[in-house]
Amino acid sequence: MNVHHLELFYYVAKHGGIMPAVRNIPYGIQQPAVSAQVAQLEEFLGVTLFQRRPFALTPAGEKLFGFISPFFSKLDAVAGELQGGQARHFRLGASTIVLREHLPRLLQGVKTKYPGVTVSLREGYAARLVELLARDEVDMVITLIDREPPAGFQSQVLLELPMVLLVPKTSKLKSPLELWQRDKINDPLICLPAQELLTRLFQSRLAELEVEWFPTIEASSTDLIETYVANGLGIGMSVQVPSRSLPENVRALALKDFPPARIGALWRGKNTPLLDAFLDVAKQRAKEIT
């Protein structure tokens, strides 16, 4: 059997399909190449290894995956031992804004100590990032975190950011209290998706205040929320980030009685020297921007 074909099948079986495998294989390979080479493996063996839609391993696929999984799943650990006990590859998940505005500084700090480190980056919402961490597809995520980490996870708070409402500069609103005192809030609310922790914290506090105000626009990032507010599409719910300026025609109203949003690192299992290096530079970066 072609060992490379076995490796590709391992990723397909582990991640539940060809496209998820392509996103997680730690080197560049396109979907048609994976499909073709796994098909060659099936042809050589004379069996079907998995059903495509919906994805499910066949009995033959289960048997082969059980045989090859111990080998391929431990390659990174063996490589770390051979390299002096220190892994050289790190998988990090974060939001778009963290990857764009802060990760370059983090990488510079880590590469000072580990010049040969390679990094795989994944972006997404907090809920999606936690899912990736639970499936062992990333080593650490930097995202919004709750007061207590999920069972089996470890966390480190890096920043506490106050919640704010974003309004156009032309708005007559001077305080969120003016909204809470209305019988009905007709202004469109722009926020992150309902399942996101920031939105859940916001809605939970509104419920305590006996205020009903539900999203009109769900945006995929705080950047988009600012853009939509700047274009007069409604009032945005976001956080105040130190040293970061709002668009020229947007201003922030403090949500003084609302809980802060905690930005932090989340990971599973034992700390490694490389993970600790990322934590250290993340803490330093948090101090710099506050």
Order of alpha helices (4+ residues) and beta strands (2+ residues): alpha-alpha-alpha-beta-beta-alpha-alpha-beta-alpha-alpha-beta-alpha-beta-beta-beta-alpha-beta-alpha-beta-alpha-beta-beta-beta-alpha
